[in-house]
Structures are given as C-alpha cells and as structure tokens.
Amino acid sequence: MTTVTENSVVVRDLVKRFGRFVAVDRLNLEVRKGEVFGFLGPNGAGKSTTIRMLCGLLRPSEGQATVAGFDVAHKPESVRQSIGYMSQKFSLYNDLKVIENLRLFAGLYSVPAQLVPERIAWALKMANLLGRENSITAELPGGWKQRLALGCAVLHKPPVVFLDEPTSGVDPISRRQFWDLIHHMAADGVTVFVSTHYMEEAEYCNRLALIFRGKIVALGSPTELKQRSLKGQLLALNCEPLAHAIEVLATDPGVMDVAIYGSSLHLTMSPEAVNIPELESYLKQHGVRVFCIETIRPSLEDVFVALSTNQGADTRSTES
C-alpha cells in the first residue's frame, strides 16, 4: 500500500526533449493531496507530454518528479500501479460490454480477485451506469462513455488520477456531471490532475497552472490568476465592424491589448487611460459604430489570452 504525502505530485526542473525540440522546459510544481489541479495551455504547449511523464509512460530528459511517493524515472511501474490515467482519446474497447471493460481493467490494474465484484459495483454506481452493465460500449452516448472510462481508470482506487482533456467532445450537461464525479473523488482525498481547453471547467479547479511553450507562466487559484494577471482595466466593446475597430484601437496608446470574444471585443487599457466617453468618441470619429462599452471583470479566458499573447511577444523579442 502506497503512502501519499501531503504533496501527491512533486516536480522539480522537469525537462523533455525530442531531438533539439524542448517540449517541456524546467517545470516546477507541487500538487496537494485531495486537490483538483488544472493544467491549461494551447495546443502544443506541453500538457500531454508532462502528463505522460508523470504517469511513468515517458522518461524525462532532465529533472525529477515523484507521484504518490514514487520517482517517475526510476519506478515507473510503481507509479502506474498507483495512479488512474484517462487519455484525451477514448481508450476503452467499443466492441465489449460495459461489464467486460470493467473486468478487463480490473485485471490490468491487478485488483485482487475477491475484491473485483465489489470494485465493479462501486465503479458502476460512481459512474451512474447501474443497469447498463450489458450494454455494448460503442452504443453508449459520449458522456456515458467518458464516465465508464473514468470508472475503469479508478477501479483500483488510486490516490492520484490524471485526466488528459477528459471531456473533449462531450456536451455541456455531461461535462458538468463528469466534474461532479471529479469533486466527489477529491472529497474522498483523491488528487485529480486534469488538463482542459474549457475555461469554464478551469473555474472548478482548486489551483491552475498555465503552460506555454513548455514553461509554466502562471500558477494559482482561478481568483488569484484573474486578480494579478491583467495589468490594466478590462472593457467589453460591442461595435461594428470588428476588424476595423481593432485597427483603430491599435493606434490608441492607452490600449494595451485587444481580443475578439464572440461578436464583441475585450480590450485591456492602462488604468490612467480609461475614459469611456473619449474612447467612444475616438472610435466614432474613425468610422466605428459603437453600441456599448462597459468595464468588466476578467474571466479566465481573458487571463489565458493575455498571458499567451504576452509570452509570445516576449519570445519573439528574445529571438530577434
């Protein structure tokens, strides 16, 4: 039986190279027992590579990481027996019945034979699949498949669970139900390390790390990130045409950043430059029809866009 310390995951200067390409660059973080820890970043940022290293599936090039008390480089098999892992692609066997998938994974995770019936019953109840034991997996709705995949991943009741974009392609109601399961596990002391592209899901995490080009560029609770990551005042601008408005705003020295959000714009302005009547007049003088301008609180999506944009600009200036 593995004893999990206060920090279920500890990462120190973790590096992964593929030839000359550095996919993960000196990562440092700690994840506490019973914490729901979110891992955010654009495609290619290094999220999946990091998770595969922490699951003992990929050997680090440099640095050290321990999961559930085991070193991922030196005891990968011990790590794999102490975690649950759910990849971003559906990983079960579609041609098997629900009960057959559960029995298969019980064997793969070396669940003692005498405990298998109890664990399967527990997984079915947790995933809300009681009565669906004999359904063919391929015939299940997407959200049900994801719940089954989670049930299979935690049959052996691991202390740490890694979920790599687990709700990709799942409808909003099923995503919320899935997150209810995650929080039930965390309440029982399970550490959940989850990557996601959905900003509303990131709000459900206790803490978040934003990774960009292999580096962690922000770390903290959702509230902390929103409070400290934007240096200016955020405004929502409903206007048309959007493309022309962006060109006009680029000439205003008080505007620090502009991003499209649906049919409107979010712009970050230096606090001393915020004057909504003057901004509205400036836009109208340049042929922009303004319907509404208002100050708003930043969302995690605003933080994500701002940090990614700033890091990209910093990288380009360093390379030039």
C-alpha positions as CSV (number, residue, x, y, z in Angstrom):
1,M,0.0,0.0,0.0
2,T,1.4,3.4,-1.1
3,T,1.5,6.2,1.5
4,V,0.8,9.5,-0.1
5,T,2.5,12.5,1.4
6,E,0.8,15.9,1.7
7,N,2.1,16.6,-1.8
8,S,0.9,13.9,-4.1
9,V,2.8,15.2,-7.1
10,V,6.2,17.0,-6.8
11,V,8.0,18.2,-9.9
12,R,11.5,19.8,-9.9
13,D,13.1,21.2,-13.1
14,L,11.4,18.7,-15.3
15,V,12.6,18.7,-19.0
16,K,11.6,16.7,-22.0
17,R,13.4,17.0,-25.3
18,F,12.7,15.3,-28.6
19,G,15.9,15.8,-30.5
20,R,16.6,19.6,-30.5
21,F,13.0,20.4,-29.7
22,V,12.3,21.2,-26.0
23,A,8.7,20.1,-25.3
24,V,8.8,20.7,-21.5
25,D,11.2,23.3,-20.2
26,R,12.2,23.3,-16.4
27,L,8.8,22.7,-14.9
28,N,8.4,23.1,-11.1
29,L,5.1,22.5,-9.3
30,E,3.5,20.7,-6.3
31,V,0.0,19.2,-6.1
32,R,-1.5,18.6,-2.7
33,K,-3.5,15.5,-1.6
34,G,-7.2,15.9,-2.4
35,E,-6.6,18.8,-4.7
36,V,-8.2,19.3,-8.1
37,F,-5.3,20.8,-10.1
38,G,-5.9,22.2,-13.5
39,F,-3.4,22.2,-16.3
40,L,-4.1,24.8,-19.1
41,G,-2.3,25.7,-22.3
42,P,-2.7,26.0,-26.0
43,N,-2.2,23.0,-28.3
44,G,1.5,22.0,-28.4
45,A,2.2,23.7,-25.0
46,G,3.5,20.5,-23.4
47,K,0.4,19.5,-21.4
48,S,0.1,15.9,-22.6
49,T,3.9,15.4,-22.6
50,T,4.0,16.4,-19.0
51,I,1.2,14.2,-18.0
52,R,2.7,11.2,-19.8
53,M,6.0,11.7,-17.9
54,L,4.1,12.0,-14.6
55,C,2.3,8.8,-15.4
56,G,5.6,6.9,-16.0
57,L,4.8,6.5,-19.7
58,L,7.6,8.8,-20.9
59,R,11.1,9.1,-19.4
60,P,12.2,12.7,-18.6
61,S,15.3,14.1,-20.2
62,E,16.2,16.0,-17.1
63,G,14.9,16.9,-13.7
64,Q,12.9,14.9,-11.2
65,A,9.2,14.1,-10.4
66,T,7.6,12.0,-7.8
67,V,4.0,10.8,-8.0
68,A,2.3,9.1,-5.0
69,G,5.8,8.9,-3.4
70,F,7.5,7.1,-6.4
71,D,10.1,8.6,-8.8
72,V,8.7,8.6,-12.3
73,A,12.1,7.9,-13.9
74,H,13.3,5.1,-11.6
75,K,10.0,3.4,-10.6
76,P,7.6,3.9,-13.5
77,E,5.8,0.6,-12.9
78,S,5.1,1.6,-9.2
79,V,3.8,4.9,-10.5
80,R,1.5,3.3,-13.0
81,Q,0.0,0.9,-10.3
82,S,-0.6,3.9,-8.0
83,I,-2.5,6.2,-10.4
84,G,-5.5,6.3,-12.6
85,Y,-5.0,7.6,-16.1
86,M,-7.6,8.7,-18.7
87,S,-6.3,10.0,-22.0
88,Q,-7.9,12.6,-24.3
89,K,-8.9,9.8,-26.7
90,F,-11.5,7.3,-25.7
91,S,-9.4,4.3,-24.6
92,L,-11.8,1.5,-23.9
93,Y,-12.9,-1.4,-26.2
94,N,-16.0,-0.4,-28.1
95,D,-17.0,-3.9,-29.0
96,L,-17.1,-5.1,-25.4
97,K,-19.9,-4.7,-23.0
98,V,-19.7,-2.3,-20.1
99,I,-19.1,-5.1,-17.6
100,E,-16.5,-6.7,-19.8
101,N,-14.5,-3.5,-20.0
102,L,-14.6,-3.2,-16.2
103,R,-13.5,-6.8,-15.7
104,L,-10.7,-6.3,-18.2
105,F,-9.3,-3.2,-16.5
106,A,-9.7,-4.8,-13.1
107,G,-7.3,-7.4,-14.3
108,L,-4.9,-4.9,-15.9
109,Y,-4.8,-3.0,-12.6
110,S,-4.2,-6.2,-10.6
111,V,-7.3,-5.8,-8.4
112,P,-7.4,-8.9,-6.1
113,A,-10.0,-11.4,-7.4
114,Q,-12.0,-11.4,-4.2
115,L,-12.4,-7.6,-4.5
116,V,-13.4,-7.4,-8.2
117,P,-17.2,-7.7,-7.7
118,E,-17.2,-5.0,-5.0
119,R,-15.0,-2.7,-7.1
120,I,-17.1,-3.1,-10.2
121,A,-20.3,-2.4,-8.3
122,W,-18.6,0.7,-6.8
123,A,-17.5,1.9,-10.3
124,L,-20.9,1.4,-11.8
125,K,-22.6,3.3,-9.0
126,M,-20.0,6.1,-9.2
127,A,-20.4,6.4,-13.0
128,N,-24.2,6.2,-12.8
129,L,-24.2,3.2,-15.1
130,L,-26.1,0.7,-12.9
131,G,-28.5,-1.2,-15.2
132,R,-26.2,-0.7,-18.2
133,E,-23.8,-3.5,-17.4
134,N,-24.7,-5.5,-20.6
135,S,-24.8,-2.5,-23.0
136,I,-22.3,-2.5,-25.8
137,T,-19.8,0.3,-25.1
138,A,-20.0,1.6,-28.7
139,E,-23.7,2.2,-28.3
140,L,-23.3,4.5,-25.2
141,P,-23.7,8.3,-25.5
142,G,-20.4,10.2,-25.4
143,G,-20.9,11.4,-21.8
144,W,-21.7,7.9,-20.6
145,K,-18.6,6.5,-22.3
146,Q,-16.4,9.1,-20.5
147,R,-17.9,8.1,-17.2
148,L,-17.2,4.5,-18.0
149,A,-13.6,5.4,-18.9
150,L,-13.2,7.2,-15.6
151,G,-14.7,4.2,-13.7
152,C,-12.2,1.9,-15.4
153,A,-9.4,4.2,-14.6
154,V,-10.1,4.3,-10.8
155,L,-11.2,0.7,-10.3
156,H,-8.1,0.1,-8.1
157,K,-8.9,3.2,-6.1
158,P,-5.7,5.0,-6.8
159,P,-4.6,8.0,-4.7
160,V,-3.8,10.1,-7.8
161,V,-5.8,10.4,-11.0
162,F,-4.6,12.0,-14.3
163,L,-7.2,13.2,-16.7
164,D,-5.9,14.5,-20.1
165,E,-8.7,16.6,-21.6
166,P,-11.3,14.1,-20.4
167,T,-14.4,15.9,-21.6
168,S,-13.3,16.8,-25.1
169,G,-16.3,16.5,-27.5
170,V,-18.8,15.9,-24.7
171,D,-21.9,18.0,-24.3
172,P,-22.1,20.7,-21.6
173,I,-24.5,18.7,-19.3
174,S,-22.4,15.6,-19.5
175,R,-19.3,17.7,-18.8
176,R,-20.9,19.1,-15.6
177,Q,-21.9,15.6,-14.5
178,F,-18.3,14.4,-15.1
179,W,-17.0,17.3,-13.0
180,D,-19.4,16.3,-10.2
181,L,-17.6,12.9,-10.2
182,I,-14.2,14.6,-10.0
183,H,-15.2,16.6,-7.0
184,H,-16.6,13.6,-5.2
185,M,-13.3,11.8,-5.7
186,A,-11.4,14.8,-4.4
187,A,-13.6,15.0,-1.4
188,D,-12.5,11.4,-0.6
189,G,-8.9,12.5,-0.7
190,V,-8.0,11.6,-4.3
191,T,-5.7,14.0,-6.0
192,V,-7.0,14.9,-9.5
193,F,-4.6,16.4,-12.1
194,V,-6.7,17.5,-15.1
195,S,-5.9,19.2,-18.4
196,T,-8.7,21.0,-20.2
197,H,-9.4,23.5,-23.0
198,Y,-12.7,24.6,-21.5
199,M,-12.3,27.8,-19.5
200,E,-15.5,27.2,-17.5
201,E,-14.0,23.9,-16.4
202,A,-10.9,25.6,-15.2
203,E,-13.1,27.5,-12.7
204,Y,-13.9,24.2,-11.0
205,C,-10.2,23.6,-10.1
206,N,-8.6,24.5,-6.7
207,R,-5.5,25.7,-8.5
208,L,-4.3,26.1,-12.0
209,A,-1.0,26.1,-13.9
210,L,-0.9,27.8,-17.3
211,I,1.8,26.3,-19.5
212,F,3.1,28.0,-22.7
213,R,5.8,26.6,-25.0
214,G,6.9,24.1,-22.3
215,K,7.1,26.7,-19.4
216,I,4.7,27.4,-16.6
217,V,3.8,31.1,-17.0
218,A,1.2,31.4,-14.2
219,L,0.2,29.4,-11.1
220,G,-2.5,30.0,-8.6
221,S,-6.2,29.7,-7.8
222,P,-8.7,30.9,-10.5
223,T,-9.4,34.0,-8.4
224,E,-5.7,34.8,-7.9
225,L,-4.9,34.4,-11.6
226,K,-7.7,36.8,-12.5
227,Q,-6.6,39.4,-9.9
228,R,-2.9,39.5,-10.8
229,S,-2.5,38.5,-14.4
230,L,-4.1,41.5,-16.1
231,K,-2.2,44.7,-15.6
232,G,-4.8,47.1,-16.9
233,Q,-8.6,47.7,-16.9
234,L,-10.7,45.3,-18.9
235,L,-13.5,46.7,-21.1
236,A,-16.1,45.0,-23.3
237,L,-16.8,46.7,-26.6
238,N,-19.9,45.9,-28.7
239,C,-19.4,47.5,-32.1
240,E,-19.0,47.0,-35.8
241,P,-17.2,46.4,-38.0
242,L,-14.9,44.5,-35.6
243,A,-11.9,44.2,-37.9
244,H,-11.8,48.0,-38.5
245,A,-12.3,48.6,-34.8
246,I,-9.2,46.5,-34.0
247,E,-7.2,48.5,-36.5
248,V,-8.4,51.8,-34.9
249,L,-7.7,50.6,-31.3
250,A,-4.2,49.6,-32.3
251,T,-3.4,53.3,-32.8
252,D,-4.7,54.3,-29.4
253,P,-1.7,54.5,-27.0
254,G,-3.9,53.7,-24.0
255,V,-5.0,50.3,-25.4
256,M,-2.7,47.5,-24.2
257,D,-4.4,44.6,-25.9
258,V,-7.5,43.7,-27.9
259,A,-9.1,40.3,-28.4
260,I,-12.3,39.1,-30.2
261,Y,-14.9,37.5,-27.9
262,G,-17.8,36.2,-30.0
263,S,-19.4,39.2,-31.6
264,S,-17.7,41.8,-29.4
265,L,-14.2,42.9,-28.3
266,H,-12.4,42.7,-25.0
267,L,-9.7,45.4,-24.6
268,T,-7.2,46.0,-21.9
269,M,-6.4,49.6,-21.2
270,S,-3.9,51.2,-18.9
271,P,-5.9,52.4,-15.9
272,E,-4.9,56.0,-16.3
273,A,-6.1,56.0,-19.9
274,V,-9.6,54.7,-19.2
275,N,-12.2,57.3,-20.3
276,I,-15.2,55.6,-21.9
277,P,-16.8,58.8,-23.4
278,E,-13.4,59.7,-25.0
279,L,-12.9,56.2,-26.3
280,E,-16.4,56.1,-27.8
281,S,-15.8,59.4,-29.5
282,Y,-12.4,58.3,-30.8
283,L,-13.9,55.2,-32.4
284,K,-16.9,57.0,-33.9
285,Q,-14.5,59.6,-35.5
286,H,-12.8,56.7,-37.2
287,G,-15.9,55.1,-38.6
288,V,-16.7,52.6,-35.9
289,R,-20.3,52.2,-34.9
290,V,-20.4,51.8,-31.1
291,F,-23.3,50.1,-29.4
292,C,-22.0,49.6,-25.9
293,I,-18.7,50.0,-23.8
294,E,-18.5,48.8,-20.2
295,T,-15.9,47.8,-17.7
296,I,-16.0,44.1,-16.8
297,R,-14.2,41.7,-14.5
298,P,-11.7,39.5,-16.3
299,S,-12.6,35.8,-17.0
300,L,-10.1,33.0,-17.1
301,E,-10.3,33.2,-20.9
302,D,-9.1,36.8,-20.7
303,V,-6.2,35.7,-18.4
304,F,-5.4,32.8,-20.8
305,V,-5.3,35.1,-23.9
306,A,-3.4,37.9,-22.2
307,L,-0.7,35.6,-20.8
308,S,-0.3,33.6,-24.0
309,T,-0.1,36.8,-26.0
310,N,2.5,38.4,-23.7
311,Q,4.6,35.2,-23.6
312,G,4.5,35.0,-27.4
313,A,5.6,38.7,-27.6
314,D,8.4,38.1,-25.1
315,T,9.7,35.1,-27.0
316,R,9.7,36.9,-30.3
317,S,11.6,39.9,-28.8
318,T,14.2,37.5,-27.3
319,E,14.7,35.7,-30.7
320,S,15.0,38.9,-32.7
